[in-house]
């Protein structure tokens, strides 16, 4: 059974960089069939796509966040990571990592449990 | 960017009744739409992809329909565990992947 687990600080100061890692277990991140994505959800609000990474390292980002976001993959550790720079209170959210199919099942079929990141001094 | 508009924002339905949730896209997305269920404190759960294909393990009471710009999620006979927030998501034109704002399904 595939599992995804987010890890990283739960509290980040304004103007600093938010860093999270998603560890994938029960399956390999090296697959041409999937994208590995980050999605966030501010408290009480809806879902916002942050960006995607492919096992090759190819990335796509939400244009609204593109100037501040870096997503990378480490296939040797079966992990992918998110960095969001210059954070403000508006970046306070539950951050999810998730797997999205390229073709066969193109939705998000596996999700991490989510991790709350609060931006506050 | 494709904007998805869900309606209604809140839907009140009695257990055993049918619920119909709508999702409208700002431009045609063919059948490249998924639906998710989210309960408090949990990650979303994939229900439907390709507008009408149930994901693995999803009960048959959940069905999706539509193409182009108009989509519907129908829950045929509501069970207590179905009361949650539902989101639609498009993957036709990306980046960005976009989600609707959600419909809260509550017990009447």
HADDOCK unambig.tbl for C-alpha pairs under 7 A between the chains (distance, minus, plus):
assign (segid A and resid 46 and name CA) (segid B and resid 101 and name CA) 5.49 0.50 0.50
assign (segid A and resid 46 and name CA) (segid B and resid 102 and name CA) 6.63 0.50 0.50
assign (segid A and resid 47 and name CA) (segid B and resid 99 and name CA) 6.35 0.50 0.50
assign (segid A and resid 48 and name CA) (segid B and resid 99 and name CA) 6.93 0.50 0.50
assign (segid A and resid 49 and name CA) (segid B and resid 97 and name CA) 6.04 0.50 0.50
assign (segid A and resid 49 and name CA) (segid B and resid 98 and name CA) 6.59 0.50 0.50
assign (segid A and resid 60 and name CA) (segid B and resid 95 and name CA) 6.59 0.50 0.50
assign (segid A and resid 61 and name CA) (segid B and resid 95 and name CA) 6.63 0.50 0.50
assign (segid A and resid 61 and name CA) (segid B and resid 96 and name CA) 6.96 0.50 0.50
assign (segid A and resid 62 and name CA) (segid B and resid 95 and name CA) 6.19 0.50 0.50
assign (segid A and resid 62 and name CA) (segid B and resid 96 and name CA) 5.07 0.50 0.50
assign (segid A and resid 105 and name CA) (segid B and resid 49 and name CA) 6.93 0.50 0.50
assign (segid A and resid 106 and name CA) (segid B and resid 49 and name CA) 6.72 0.50 0.50
assign (segid A and resid 107 and name CA) (segid B and resid 34 and name CA) 6.06 0.50 0.50
assign (segid A and resid 107 and name CA) (segid B and resid 46 and name CA) 6.86 0.50 0.50
assign (segid A and resid 107 and name CA) (segid B and resid 49 and name CA) 5.94 0.50 0.50
assign (segid A and resid 108 and name CA) (segid B and resid 46 and name CA) 6.26 0.50 0.50
assign (segid A and resid 109 and name CA) (segid B and resid 46 and name CA) 5.71 0.50 0.50
assign (segid A and resid 111 and name CA) (segid B and resid 43 and name CA) 6.48 0.50 0.50
assign (segid A and resid 113 and name CA) (segid B and resid 42 and name CA) 6.68 0.50 0.50
assign (segid A and resid 113 and name CA) (segid B and resid 43 and name CA) 5.78 0.50 0.50
assign (segid A and resid 114 and name CA) (segid B and resid 43 and name CA) 6.69 0.50 0.50
